[in-house]
Amino acid sequence: MPAIVGPISINSVGGGVVNFGDSFYLSPKSTSKTNAGSGALNTGNWIITNNGLSSTNPFDPDIADQNITANA
């Protein structure tokens, strides 16, 4: 049965999907890319990383990794 939802305004959603009423297929529309060195994004209570030499290459030869403009 269809749901009727009144006017809403969502300014920002961080880390989730907002769903109102009936939905068949939910597809979040956002992309991001992170460059980090060796052992930089480890999480936990006791982390030991032994890195002799670490180098991160942020060069990306692709023009676009994930296109979302035509996927409305």
C-alpha positions in Angstrom: 0.0 0.0 0.0 1.5 3.4 -1.0 2.6 5.7 1.8 1.9 9.4 1.6 4.6 11.6 3.1 4.4 15.3 3.5 7.0 17.9 2.6 10.4 17.2 4.2 13.8 18.9 4.0 17.0 16.9 4.6 20.1 19.0 4.7 22.7 16.3 5.4 22.9 12.6 5.9 26.2 11.2 7.1 26.7 7.4 6.8 23.3 6.1 6.1 20.2 5.9 3.9 17.0 7.8 4.6 13.9 5.9 3.7 10.3 7.2 3.9 7.3 5.1 3.0 7.4 2.2 0.6 10.6 1.4 -1.3 11.5 -1.2 -3.8 15.2 -0.5 -4.3 17.4 1.9 -2.3 20.6 3.1 -3.9 22.7 5.8 -2.1 24.2 8.4 -4.4 27.6 9.4 -3.2 31.2 8.5 -3.8 34.5 9.3 -2.1 38.1 8.4 -2.3 40.8 8.3 0.3 44.6 8.1 0.0 46.4 6.9 3.1 49.8 5.5 3.8 50.6 2.0 5.1 49.0 1.4 8.5 47.3 4.9 8.5 43.7 3.7 8.7 44.1 0.9 11.3 41.7 1.0 14.2 41.7 -1.0 17.4 43.0 -1.0 21.0 46.5 -2.5 20.5 48.0 -1.8 17.0 51.6 -2.4 16.1 52.7 -1.6 12.6 56.3 -1.9 11.4 56.8 0.0 8.2 60.3 0.4 6.9 59.4 2.7 4.0 55.9 3.8 3.1 54.9 5.7 0.1 51.4 6.6 -1.1 50.8 7.4 -4.7 47.7 9.6 -5.1 48.0 9.8 -8.9 44.9 8.4 -10.5 45.0 8.0 -14.3 41.2 7.4 -14.5 39.1 10.3 -15.5 36.2 9.1 -13.3 36.0 6.2 -10.9 32.3 6.1 -10.1 29.9 8.1 -12.1 26.7 9.1 -10.3 25.5 12.1 -12.4 23.6 10.0 -14.9 22.4 7.6 -12.2 19.6 9.6 -10.7 
